[in-house]
């Protein structure tokens, strides 16, 4: 199980004795900071870092972290989709968010609460933290979560 929290514009994922920090374009784990395209493995976590998003494979979950308000590259479209969760760290327009959801086909979409205005996430739940596991993901519909 992965615990997810939002804090001051960043996200923190923790579980199995590991902690990832997602802030702007940087993904941090212990002493490793990832900010450039490539494939990485750290502490049993696989990270594929692209031009506008990164795929994090951890605890049998595929989580896409959107850090740039750009159109996904063809590599990102083909390799990162479908995913279990989509963490959106930029404030996209409603149309853009819909395109990202269509492209990555997530079961769960997570955005900071401050980005919720004008998006489908307005109808989603607001939570302080979230526990992610393959067993508690929505089965049929997509779910929007706003993190405080």
N, C-alpha and C positions, 0 to 999 in steps of 0.2 A: 504494500500500500504506500502511496506517495501522498504526502501532505503538501498542500499548496496554499501559500499566503501571498497577499499583495502588501507592499510597504513602500511608500514614498516613490511611486512610479516604477517600482521594480517588482519582481516576483521571486519567491523563494520556494523551491521544491526540496523536500527532505524525505528520507526513508532509507531503510537498510543501512544505517550508519553513514549515508552520504548526504551531501547538501549541494544543490546547484543554485546559483544566484543568476537571475536573468535581468539585466539592467541595460536599457538602450540596445546597443548592438553586441554587448559583451555577455558571454556565458562563462561563469566562474565555478570551478570546482577545486577546492584546496588551493594549491599554488598555480594551477593552470587557468589561464584566461584565453578564451577563444574569441577571436574577432575577425577571422579571415576564412574564406571558403576552404573546405576540405572535410575529410572524415577523421574523427577523433574517437578514442576509447579511453575512458577514465573511470576507475572504480566500478567497473561492470556496467557503465552507462555508455551507450553509443550515441555520438552526436554527429550529424551530417549538417554542416554549416553551408548555406547557400548565399545568394545575393540579397535576398529580402526576407528570408526565413531560415529557420533551423529545425531539423527533425531530431527529437530526443527520443531514443528508444530505451526504456527503463521499466523494469517490473512488468514485462509483457504488454506495455502500453506504448503507443506511438503518439507522441505529442508534438504538434507543430507550433513553434514560437515565431510569430510575425513581428519583426523588429523594424521593418522599413515599409513605408507606404508606396510601394512600387508594385507593378504587375509581376506575378510569379514568373520565373524563367521556365522554359520547357523542362529543364531538369527537375526543378522543384515540383512542377505539376505532375510529372511522371513518377518521381521517387517518394514524394511526401503524401500521396493520396491513395486511398482513403486513410484517414487518421482517426484516432480515438478522441483526441482533444485538440482544440485550437486555442492558443493563448494569444490574444491580440494586444500588443503593447503600444500600438499607435492608434490615433483616433481617425478611423476611416469614415468617409461619407457612407450613408446608408447603402447606396448602390455598390460601392466598393466592398463593403462588408458582405453584402449578398454574393458578390462575385467570388470573394475569398471562401465563403462557405460552400458555394457551388464547386469551386476548384478543389478544395481539400476534403470535402465531404466528411466533416467531423460529426461525431455523435454528441459532443459537448463543446460549447463555445464559451470561453472565459474572457471577460474584459474587465478593466478597472471600472469601478462605479462611476467615476467622474466622466467616462466616455459614453455612458449609456444614453444620453439624450439624443433623440432622433434615430435610434437604431432599434432593430427587433428585440434587442436585449432589454428594452424598457419593461417588457412583460416578464422577464426572467427574475429569478430569486436574487436577493442580495445576501451575501454571506461574508463572514470575517475570514474563513478558511474553508478548504475543501479537501476531502479525502478521495483520492483517485485510485481505483482498482478496476480490473476488467470486469469484476462482478457487479459493481455499482454504476456502470455506465448505462445510459438510456438504451433500450433495445429497439424501439420502433421510431420514436420521434427524436428530433434534436432538442437539446436543452441549453438555454442560455443562463449563465451564472455571472452575476456582477460581484466582484470582490471589493470590499471596503479597503 
